[in-house]
């Protein structure tokens, strides 16, 4: 309950402040913006959220998001089936797609190895990746985890278990600042990092 505000506004601010990166001040601004907007604007946002929750699921192959029964990337026959790019999260995939440098397939790990947070290899989609490498005609795996301590540890772990399969393993070049997130890197820097990838 926020002092001086009607309960529905307080509940709206509280709900918005639960979003990542949105503190109470920003949540309050957003709430007031929604209240000042036309009814159809607020209803459109509410419908988009509900539709996304109902219609979007996880692809059973690459583990990114998909709408309906088919993943638009996994079912794209014009993509290079011999190259797979491994990323941490679906938003990293979107960032790489914006660079327009990768025309192969993807695999989303859903995180990185982080002993501090209790996340080990079994908590990620690594077994599923290895199964794909054994059943799909992959000749190169590009590891595009973030250049953080955890991202580097995950990249080294993946390289160690993929190389014995006879598949080339490359790592995106470090045009990306250490400690940065792929999601926030500009397209040119990310494109160069993909072009200048190297074996690990």
C-alpha positions, 0 to 999 in steps of 0.5 A: 500500500502506497500512502495517498494512492488508491489501492488499485494504483498501489497494486499496479506499482507493486506489480510493475516494480517486480519487473527486472530493472524497474525500481519503485520510482520507474514503476510509479512513472509507468503506472501513471503513464498507463493511467493517463493513456487511453483505455485501449492502450492499456488494454492492448498492453495487457492483451499482449502480455496475456497472449505472449504467456499463452502462445509462446513456448520453448522450442524442444530443439534449440530451447529458444522461444517459439510461437505455435508448433514450429520454431522459425529458426529450427525450421528455416531450411535456408540456414546452414545446418553445419554450424550451431551457435551456443548462447546463454539466453534467448535474448543473446540469440536475438542480439546475434541475429541483429548482427546478421553475421550468423546464418546457422542454427542456435542452442540456448543453454538457459544460463551458465555454469556458476558454482557460487549460485549452485548452477552446474552443467546438469542444470543447463541444456548441455546434454541436449546440445551433445545429443544434437551434435551426435545426431545433426550434421554439425561441423562447427560449434560457435560458443557465444557465452558472455565474456564474464568469469562464468561465461568463460568457464562455461565456454572452456567446459563446452570445448572440453566435451565437444572437441572429442566428438571431432567437431571444430569449436570456436569462441566469439572474439573479444570485441565485447567488453569483459563483464558486459552482456551480449544483449547490450552490445551494438550490432557492429561490435557483435558482428566483428566478434562473430567474424573474428571468432577463434578456436579454443 
